[in-house]
């Protein structure tokens, strides 16, 4: 997204004073990545439970170590 925003420097539709200047970006120290999984469970009698698993990892980009990892489950039952 940063690169796309900086491409606006060449666009006459935008005021140059409002577009980010060169040399102002700071490299990130951390990265957040993860995935979301869905699991459907048939509970019988027409009931169903849906579970969402959120698995996230926060990584220190300076050394590649996972600073934090977490998993949360959110479930819902339906009739």
Long-range contacts (C-beta under 8 A, 24 or more apart in sequence): 27-61, 28-61, 29-60, 29-61, 29-62, 30-58, 30-59, 30-60, 30-61, 30-67, 31-58, 31-59, 31-61, 32-56, 32-57, 32-58, 32-59, 33-57, 33-59, 43-77, 46-79, 47-77, 47-78, 47-79, 48-77, 48-78, 49-75, 49-76, 49-77, 49-78, 50-75, 50-76, 50-77, 50-78, 51-75
